[in-house]
């Protein structure tokens, strides 16, 4: 058999998923309605998933990768590996939540900033809609702590470590991300700073999640602070990497 011919589409939408069958179909449908198929390819990375998320994604034409290891980074890498196996070549990866909390229109805003500025990383900083004051506090306090820690690690204050972000493929390969659970997002920002890469940010809207189990934000304050501790340690480890 001959080698599969590689296709060139500009952006790979990376959706890490762990048991999101109640919402994944809607998430993919919304993205496909907004994003032109000739420029975007969707890849779902199942991490320790036991439900029908994979079948739902495949039925909608998404590329599906699997790993038995649970963790956000493992899911992202499963999707990226599946893209490569499928022969899809892309210019940049766009990381997107699989629970419906991210608006598909904001993906286009990331792309517009990327194309307008030429930077290799664009991060969506979330504005939260339909939140009670207690929910806002539960989200804001860990993010404030992480923002202060992040300032000392990167020289820049980020009030959020949101999942919606674009990373140029060339930069992504240089980052060589190793924090495969809670630290995936902060590792990318810290290492980009170490490499002297400019990072752009845009405001994006966080919606109420459609379904699935909440794993980071919106959990108890105690759990949020525990996760925040793991993220801080991941940031410190990333800062100590010798480039």
Backbone as numpy.savetxt, mean C-alpha at the origin, in Angstrom:
# Nx Ny Nz CAx CAy CAz Cx Cy Cz
7.98 -24.97 -25.12 7.14 -23.76 -25.12 8.01 -22.51 -25.12
7.62 -21.49 -25.89 8.37 -20.25 -25.92 8.10 -19.43 -24.68
8.99 -18.50 -24.40 8.84 -17.64 -23.24 7.68 -16.68 -23.46
6.90 -16.49 -22.39 5.74 -15.61 -22.49 6.19 -14.18 -22.78
5.56 -13.56 -23.79 5.91 -12.20 -24.16 5.45 -11.23 -23.09
6.34 -10.33 -22.68 6.01 -9.38 -21.64 5.18 -8.24 -22.21
4.17 -7.83 -21.40 3.34 -6.71 -21.77 3.82 -5.48 -21.00
3.63 -4.30 -21.59 4.05 -3.06 -20.94 2.83 -2.21 -20.63
2.54 -2.11 -19.34 1.52 -1.18 -18.87 2.16 -0.30 -17.80
1.77 0.92 -17.73 2.55 1.88 -16.93 2.48 1.61 -15.44
1.31 1.15 -14.94 1.12 1.08 -13.50 0.55 -0.27 -13.07
1.15 -0.83 -12.02 0.61 -2.04 -11.42 -0.07 -1.68 -10.11
-1.37 -1.96 -10.01 -2.11 -1.71 -8.77 -1.93 -2.92 -7.86
-1.28 -2.74 -6.73 -0.94 -3.82 -5.82 -1.92 -3.80 -4.65
-2.69 -4.89 -4.50 -3.72 -4.96 -3.47 -3.44 -6.16 -2.57
-2.82 -5.95 -1.39 -2.63 -7.05 -0.45 -3.94 -7.39 0.24
-4.23 -8.67 0.37 -5.53 -9.11 0.85 -5.39 -10.25 1.84
-6.12 -10.16 2.94 -6.24 -11.27 3.89 -7.70 -11.40 4.28
-8.39 -12.35 3.66 -9.80 -12.64 3.96 -10.69 -11.41 3.76
-10.78 -10.95 2.52 -11.57 -9.76 2.18 -12.69 -10.09 1.19
-13.23 -11.31 1.24 -14.21 -11.71 0.23 -15.48 -10.86 0.26
-15.81 -10.26 1.41 -17.03 -9.47 1.49 -16.93 -8.13 0.78
-15.72 -7.69 0.44 -15.57 -6.35 -0.14 -14.67 -6.31 -1.37
-13.86 -7.34 -1.60 -12.86 -7.27 -2.66 -13.48 -7.09 -4.04
-14.60 -7.76 -4.29 -15.24 -7.62 -5.59 -15.62 -6.18 -5.88
-16.19 -5.49 -4.90 -16.57 -4.09 -5.07 -15.35 -3.22 -5.28
-14.26 -3.49 -4.53 -13.04 -2.71 -4.66 -12.49 -2.81 -6.09
-12.41 -4.03 -6.62 -11.88 -4.21 -7.97 -12.81 -3.59 -9.00
-14.12 -3.77 -8.83 -15.08 -3.19 -9.78 -14.91 -1.67 -9.85
-14.79 -1.02 -8.70 -14.64 0.44 -8.67 -13.35 0.88 -9.36
-12.26 0.17 -9.08 -10.99 0.52 -9.71 -11.07 0.35 -11.22
-11.67 -0.72 -11.69 -11.76 -0.97 -13.12 -12.66 0.03 -13.83
-13.63 0.59 -13.11 -14.50 1.60 -13.70 -13.78 2.93 -13.90
-12.79 3.20 -13.05 -12.11 4.50 -13.06 -10.80 4.47 -13.85
-10.08 3.35 -13.79 -8.73 3.30 -14.35 -8.73 2.71 -15.76
-8.10 3.36 -16.73 -8.04 2.83 -18.09 -7.23 1.52 -18.14
-7.83 0.49 -18.71 -7.23 -0.84 -18.71 -5.90 -0.88 -19.42
-5.72 -0.04 -20.44 -4.48 -0.10 -21.21 -3.28 0.41 -20.43
-3.50 1.16 -19.34 -2.39 1.70 -18.56 -2.24 1.07 -17.19
-3.26 0.38 -16.70 -3.24 -0.16 -15.35 -3.52 -1.66 -15.37
-2.79 -2.40 -14.54 -3.06 -3.81 -14.36 -3.19 -4.06 -12.86
-4.21 -4.83 -12.47 -4.49 -5.09 -11.07 -3.89 -6.42 -10.65
-3.21 -6.41 -9.50 -2.64 -7.65 -8.95 -3.01 -7.75 -7.48
-3.60 -8.86 -7.10 -4.02 -9.11 -5.72 -3.05 -10.10 -5.09
-2.55 -9.75 -3.90 -1.64 -10.63 -3.18 -2.31 -11.20 -1.95
-2.64 -12.48 -1.98 -3.31 -13.13 -0.86 -2.28 -13.56 0.18
-2.41 -13.08 1.40 -1.50 -13.51 2.46 -2.29 -14.22 3.55
-2.02 -15.54 3.69 -2.69 -16.39 4.68 -4.21 -16.28 4.57
-4.70 -16.24 3.35 -6.14 -16.09 3.11 -6.82 -17.45 3.06
-7.96 -17.56 3.73 -8.68 -18.83 3.78 -10.08 -18.75 3.16
-10.45 -17.57 2.65 -11.78 -17.42 2.07 -11.70 -17.41 0.55
-12.74 -16.89 -0.12 -12.82 -16.94 -1.58 -12.28 -15.68 -2.25
-11.44 -14.92 -1.57 -10.91 -13.68 -2.15 -10.21 -13.93 -3.48
-9.42 -15.00 -3.57 -8.69 -15.29 -4.79 -9.61 -15.56 -5.96
-10.66 -16.33 -5.74 -11.60 -16.64 -6.82 -12.34 -15.38 -7.28
-12.67 -14.52 -6.33 -13.37 -13.27 -6.65 -12.48 -12.37 -7.51
-11.21 -12.27 -7.15 -10.28 -11.44 -7.90 -10.04 -11.99 -9.30
-9.82 -13.31 -9.39 -9.54 -13.93 -10.69 -10.73 -13.80 -11.63
-11.94 -13.89 -11.09 -13.13 -13.78 -11.92 -13.27 -12.40 -12.55
-12.63 -11.41 -11.96 -12.68 -10.04 -12.48 -11.44 -9.68 -13.30
-10.63 -10.67 -13.59 -9.49 -10.44 -14.45 -8.23 -9.96 -13.76
-8.23 -9.91 -12.43 -7.04 -9.49 -11.71 -6.02 -10.64 -11.68
-4.75 -10.28 -11.67 -3.69 -11.27 -11.47 -3.62 -11.59 -9.99
-3.49 -12.86 -9.64 -3.56 -13.28 -8.24 -2.29 -14.01 -7.84
-1.68 -13.57 -6.73 -0.53 -14.25 -6.14 -0.89 -14.70 -4.74
-0.22 -15.72 -4.25 -0.54 -16.27 -2.93 0.72 -16.51 -2.11
0.58 -16.32 -0.80 1.60 -16.71 0.15 0.90 -17.17 1.43
1.49 -18.14 2.11 0.92 -18.61 3.37 1.38 -17.75 4.54
2.27 -16.81 4.29 2.77 -15.94 5.36 1.84 -14.74 5.52
1.44 -14.48 6.75 0.53 -13.37 6.99 1.31 -12.09 7.26
0.92 -11.04 6.58 1.56 -9.74 6.77 1.36 -8.88 5.54
1.24 -7.58 5.75 0.99 -6.64 4.65 2.05 -6.74 3.57
3.31 -6.74 3.99 4.40 -6.81 3.02 4.41 -8.11 2.25
4.10 -9.21 2.92 4.04 -10.49 2.22 2.96 -10.46 1.14
1.82 -9.84 1.46 0.76 -9.73 0.46 1.19 -8.88 -0.72
1.86 -7.77 -0.45 2.34 -6.90 -1.52 3.32 -7.64 -2.43
4.26 -8.36 -1.83 5.26 -9.06 -2.63 4.65 -10.21 -3.41
3.63 -10.86 -2.86 2.95 -11.93 -3.60 2.31 -11.37 -4.86
1.73 -10.17 -4.77 1.12 -9.54 -5.94 2.19 -9.13 -6.96
3.29 -8.56 -6.48 4.36 -8.12 -7.39 4.99 -9.33 -8.08
5.24 -10.40 -7.34 5.80 -11.61 -7.94 4.86 -12.17 -9.00
3.55 -12.13 -8.72 2.57 -12.65 -9.68 2.55 -11.81 -10.96
2.74 -10.50 -10.83 2.84 -9.64 -12.02 3.99 -10.07 -12.90
5.12 -10.34 -12.28 6.31 -10.72 -13.04 6.12 -12.07 -13.71
5.52 -13.01 -13.00 5.26 -14.33 -13.58 4.32 -14.22 -14.78
3.36 -13.29 -14.68 2.39 -13.09 -15.77 2.98 -12.33 -16.94
4.22 -11.87 -16.82 4.86 -11.15 -17.91 4.46 -9.70 -18.02
3.94 -9.12 -16.94 3.53 -7.72 -16.95 4.69 -6.83 -16.50
5.11 -5.93 -17.37 6.14 -4.95 -17.03 5.46 -3.61 -16.76
5.78 -3.01 -15.62 5.17 -1.73 -15.28 6.26 -0.72 -14.91
5.88 0.54 -14.96 6.79 1.63 -14.63 6.80 1.92 -13.14
5.64 1.74 -12.49 5.53 2.05 -11.07 4.47 1.16 -10.44
4.60 0.97 -9.12 3.61 0.23 -8.35 2.77 1.22 -7.56
1.46 0.95 -7.51 0.55 1.75 -6.69 -0.07 0.80 -5.67
0.18 1.06 -4.40 -0.30 0.19 -3.33 -1.64 0.71 -2.83
-2.61 -0.19 -2.76 -3.99 0.20 -2.49 -4.61 -0.80 -1.52
-5.43 -0.32 -0.58 -6.08 -1.19 0.39 -7.15 -2.04 -0.28
-7.35 -3.23 0.24 -8.35 -4.14 -0.32 -9.68 -4.11 0.38
-9.88 -3.16 1.31 -11.11 -3.13 2.11 -12.10 -2.07 1.67
-11.79 -1.33 0.61 -12.71 -0.31 0.11 -12.56 1.04 0.76
-11.60 1.20 1.69 -11.44 2.48 2.37 -10.79 3.54 1.48
-10.04 3.12 0.46 -9.39 4.07 -0.45 -10.29 4.36 -1.64
-10.40 5.62 -2.03 -11.18 5.99 -3.22 -10.38 5.72 -4.48
-10.96 5.06 -5.47 -10.23 4.82 -6.71 -9.83 6.11 -7.42
-10.60 7.18 -7.24 -10.25 8.46 -7.87 -8.91 8.99 -7.35
-8.57 8.65 -6.10 -7.32 9.13 -5.53 -6.11 8.46 -6.17
-6.30 7.28 -6.75 -5.22 6.63 -7.49 -4.78 7.53 -8.64
-5.75 8.12 -9.32 -5.42 9.02 -10.43 -4.70 10.28 -9.95
-5.01 10.74 -8.73 -4.31 11.90 -8.18 -2.84 11.57 -7.93
-2.56 10.36 -7.44 -1.18 9.93 -7.26 -0.43 9.96 -8.59
-1.07 9.41 -9.61 -0.45 9.34 -10.93 -0.19 10.73 -11.48
-1.15 11.62 -11.32 -0.98 12.98 -11.82 0.21 13.68 -11.17
0.37 13.49 -9.84 1.51 14.11 -9.15 2.83 13.48 -9.59
2.83 12.17 -9.76 4.02 11.45 -10.21 4.47 11.93 -11.59
3.52 12.07 -12.50 3.85 12.47 -13.86 4.21 13.95 -13.95
3.63 14.77 -13.07 3.88 16.21 -13.12 5.23 16.58 -12.50
5.67 15.82 -11.50 6.87 16.21 -10.75 8.10 15.38 -11.10
7.90 14.15 -11.55 9.02 13.28 -11.84 9.64 12.64 -10.61
9.03 12.82 -9.42 9.55 12.16 -8.22 9.24 10.67 -8.29
9.94 9.88 -7.49 9.79 8.43 -7.57 8.93 7.85 -6.46
8.42 8.69 -5.56 7.48 8.21 -4.55 6.45 9.29 -4.26
5.18 8.91 -4.28 4.08 9.81 -3.92 3.23 9.10 -2.88
3.00 9.76 -1.74 2.27 9.16 -0.63 0.95 9.87 -0.45
-0.12 9.12 -0.28 -1.43 9.68 0.03 -1.61 9.81 1.53
-1.75 11.04 2.02 -1.99 11.28 3.44 -3.49 11.42 3.64
-4.04 10.59 4.52 -5.49 10.46 4.62 -6.17 11.57 5.40
-7.32 11.99 4.88 -8.31 12.76 5.62 -9.45 11.81 5.91
-9.92 11.76 7.16 -10.90 10.76 7.55 -12.30 11.33 7.54
-13.20 10.59 6.90 -14.60 11.00 6.82 -15.46 10.14 7.74
-16.56 10.71 8.22 -17.56 9.97 8.98 -16.98 9.30 10.22
-16.15 10.03 10.96 -15.54 9.48 12.16 -16.06 10.20 13.41
-16.30 9.44 14.49 -16.61 10.06 15.77 -15.34 10.66 16.36
-15.47 11.52 17.37 -14.28 12.13 17.96 -13.37 11.07 18.57
-13.97 9.99 19.13 -13.15 8.95 19.73 -12.38 8.17 18.66
-13.04 7.90 17.54 -12.35 7.23 16.43 -11.22 8.11 15.90
-11.49 9.43 15.80 -10.45 10.35 15.34 -9.27 10.34 16.30
-9.55 10.34 17.60 -8.47 10.33 18.59 -7.69 9.03 18.52
-8.41 7.91 18.37 -7.76 6.62 18.30 -6.84 6.50 17.10
-7.18 7.19 16.03 -6.32 7.19 14.85 -5.20 8.21 14.98
-5.55 9.40 15.52 -4.61 10.51 15.49 -3.44 10.33 16.45
-3.68 9.77 17.65 -2.61 9.67 18.63 -1.45 8.79 18.16
-1.71 7.55 17.71 -0.58 6.75 17.21 0.11 7.40 16.02
-0.67 8.03 15.13 -0.08 8.67 13.96 0.79 9.87 14.37
0.35 10.61 15.41 1.14 11.73 15.89 2.48 11.24 16.43
2.43 10.17 17.24 3.67 9.62 17.80 4.59 9.15 16.68
4.02 8.43 15.71 4.83 7.93 14.60 5.35 9.08 13.74
4.55 10.14 13.63 5.00 11.29 12.86 6.22 11.95 13.47
6.23 12.07 14.81 7.38 12.65 15.50 8.60 11.75 15.34
8.40 10.44 15.52 9.50 9.50 15.35 10.01 9.55 13.91
9.07 9.58 12.96 9.44 9.63 11.56 10.24 10.88 11.21
9.95 11.99 11.89 10.69 13.22 11.63 12.18 13.03 11.96
12.46 12.36 13.06 13.86 12.14 13.44 14.53 11.11 12.52
13.73 10.22 11.92 14.30 9.19 11.05 14.47 9.68 9.61
13.59 10.59 9.16 13.61 11.00 7.76 13.83 12.49 7.56
13.68 13.28 8.63 13.78 14.73 8.48 12.51 15.37 7.98
11.43 14.59 7.91 10.16 15.11 7.42 9.03 14.55 8.26
8.04 15.40 8.60 6.92 14.97 9.42 5.79 14.45 8.54
5.45 13.19 8.72 4.29 12.59 8.04 3.23 12.32 9.11
2.05 12.91 8.96 1.03 12.69 9.98 0.28 11.38 9.76
0.69 10.61 8.76 -0.04 9.39 8.43 0.89 8.41 7.73
0.66 7.13 7.95 1.37 6.07 7.21 0.34 5.29 6.40
-0.41 6.02 5.58 -1.50 5.42 4.83 -1.05 4.42 3.79
-1.96 3.52 3.41 -1.62 2.46 2.46 -1.56 2.91 1.01
-2.20 4.03 0.67 -2.28 4.45 -0.73 -1.02 5.23 -1.09
-0.17 4.63 -1.93 1.10 5.25 -2.29 1.60 4.72 -3.62
2.38 5.51 -4.30 2.98 5.13 -5.58 4.49 5.12 -5.41
5.13 4.05 -5.87 6.59 3.96 -5.84 7.08 3.52 -7.21
7.93 4.34 -7.81 8.53 3.98 -9.09 9.24 2.62 -8.96
9.13 1.79 -9.97 9.70 0.44 -9.89 11.20 0.46 -9.64
11.91 1.40 -10.27 13.36 1.47 -10.07 13.71 1.78 -8.62
12.97 2.70 -8.02 13.20 3.02 -6.61 12.80 1.84 -5.73
11.68 1.21 -6.04 11.23 0.08 -5.24 12.30 -1.01 -5.16
12.94 -1.27 -6.27 13.98 -2.30 -6.27 15.19 -1.87 -5.45
15.50 -0.58 -5.45 16.60 -0.08 -4.61 16.27 -0.18 -3.13
15.01 0.00 -2.77 14.61 0.00 -1.37 14.80 -1.36 -0.71
14.61 -2.43 -1.47 14.81 -3.79 -0.96 14.11 -3.96 0.40
12.80 -3.79 0.41 12.04 -3.79 1.65 12.06 -5.15 2.34
12.29 -5.13 3.66 12.42 -6.35 4.45 11.40 -6.45 5.58
10.76 -5.34 5.93 9.78 -5.35 7.03 8.44 -5.80 6.48
8.15 -7.07 6.62 7.03 -7.66 5.89 5.70 -7.63 6.65
5.67 -7.06 7.85 4.41 -6.99 8.58 4.04 -5.53 8.83
4.15 -5.06 10.07 3.69 -3.71 10.38 4.60 -2.62 9.80
5.86 -2.92 9.54 6.81 -1.87 9.20 6.99 -1.59 7.72
6.22 -2.21 6.85 6.40 -2.07 5.40 6.36 -0.62 4.94
5.39 0.16 5.44 5.22 1.53 4.94 6.32 2.46 5.45
6.62 2.39 6.74 7.64 3.30 7.28 9.03 2.95 6.74
9.28 1.67 6.48 10.58 1.29 5.93 10.82 1.97 4.59
9.79 2.01 3.75 9.94 2.65 2.44 10.29 4.12 2.58
9.65 4.82 3.51 9.89 6.25 3.68 11.28 6.52 4.25
11.67 5.71 5.24 12.98 5.91 5.85 14.09 5.63 4.84
13.98 4.54 4.10 15.02 4.19 3.14 15.07 5.17 1.98
13.91 5.67 1.56 13.91 6.69 0.50 14.66 7.92 0.96
14.48 8.30 2.22 15.21 9.43 2.78 16.70 9.15 2.80
17.09 7.95 3.20 18.51 7.59 3.23 19.14 7.67 1.85
18.34 7.37 0.83 18.84 7.41 -0.54 18.79 8.81 -1.15
18.26 9.77 -0.39 18.18 11.14 -0.89 17.08 11.35 -1.91
16.05 10.49 -1.89 14.97 10.60 -2.85 13.94 11.63 -2.40
13.50 12.47 -3.31 12.41 13.40 -3.03 11.10 12.61 -2.94
10.26 12.98 -1.99 8.97 12.33 -1.80 7.88 13.39 -1.84
6.88 13.19 -2.67 5.72 14.08 -2.73 4.58 13.49 -1.92
3.73 14.34 -1.35 2.53 13.88 -0.66 1.30 14.59 -1.23
0.19 13.90 -1.17 -1.08 14.50 -1.56 -2.13 14.11 -0.52
-3.18 14.91 -0.41 -4.28 14.59 0.49 -5.25 13.64 -0.21
-5.61 12.55 0.47 -6.58 11.61 -0.06 -7.67 11.39 0.99
-8.81 10.90 0.56 -9.93 10.70 1.47 -10.04 9.25 1.89
-10.10 9.02 3.19 -10.33 7.68 3.72 -11.83 7.50 3.93
-12.41 6.48 3.32 -13.83 6.19 3.47 -14.03 5.12 4.54
-15.29 4.91 4.93 -15.60 3.76 5.78 -15.30 2.50 4.98
-14.62 1.55 5.61 -14.28 0.30 4.94 -15.56 -0.43 4.54
-15.53 -1.14 3.42 -16.69 -1.87 2.93 -16.88 -3.17 3.70
-15.79 -3.84 4.03 -15.88 -5.11 4.74 -14.51 -5.58 5.15
-14.43 -6.84 5.57 -13.17 -7.40 6.02 -12.87 -6.99 7.45
-11.84 -7.57 8.01 -11.45 -7.32 9.40 -10.44 -6.19 9.49
-10.70 -5.22 10.38 -9.76 -4.13 10.59 -8.50 -4.67 11.26
-7.34 -4.32 10.71 -6.10 -4.92 11.20 -5.14 -3.91 11.81
-5.28 -2.61 11.47 -4.35 -1.61 12.01 -5.13 -0.45 12.61
-5.54 0.53 11.77 -6.25 1.69 12.30 -7.69 1.32 12.64
-8.24 1.99 13.64 -9.62 1.73 14.02 -9.76 0.60 15.01
-8.68 -0.06 15.40 -8.74 -1.08 16.44 -8.65 -0.37 17.78
-8.56 -1.12 18.89 -8.50 -0.51 20.21 -7.26 0.37 20.35
-7.35 1.35 21.25 -6.21 2.24 21.46 -4.99 1.45 21.93
-5.21 0.47 22.80 -4.11 -0.37 23.29 -3.43 -1.10 22.14
-4.25 -1.68 21.25 -3.69 -2.40 20.11 -3.00 -1.45 19.15
-3.58 -0.26 18.96 -2.96 0.72 18.07 -1.58 1.12 18.58
-1.46 1.32 19.89 -0.17 1.70 20.46 0.83 0.55 20.36
0.36 -0.67 20.51 1.23 -1.84 20.37 1.77 -1.92 18.94
0.87 -1.75 17.97 1.28 -1.77 16.57 2.24 -0.61 16.29
1.93 0.56 16.90 2.81 1.71 16.72 4.23 1.42 17.20
4.35 0.66 18.29 5.67 0.28 18.78 6.42 -0.57 17.78
5.71 -1.52 17.18 6.34 -2.37 16.15 6.80 -1.52 14.96
5.96 -0.55 14.57 6.30 0.30 13.43 7.53 1.16 13.75
7.57 1.71 14.97 8.72 2.53 15.34 10.03 1.73 15.28
9.99 0.50 15.80 11.19 -0.33 15.77 11.60 -0.65 14.33
10.60 -0.87 13.47 10.91 -1.11 12.06 11.57 0.11 11.44
11.09 1.29 11.81 11.70 2.51 11.30 13.14 2.67 11.74
13.40 2.34 13.01 14.78 2.43 13.52 15.67 1.44 12.79
15.20 0.21 12.61 16.01 -0.79 11.88 16.31 -0.31 10.46
15.32 0.30 9.83 15.51 0.79 8.46 16.53 1.93 8.42
16.52 2.76 9.46 17.46 3.89 9.52 18.91 3.39 9.67
19.07 2.22 10.27 20.41 1.70 10.52 20.98 0.90 9.35
20.18 0.72 8.30 20.67 0.00 7.14 21.82 0.78 6.50
22.87 0.10 6.14 24.06 0.76 5.57 23.93 0.82 4.05
23.70 2.03 3.53 23.62 2.22 2.08 24.97 2.70 1.55
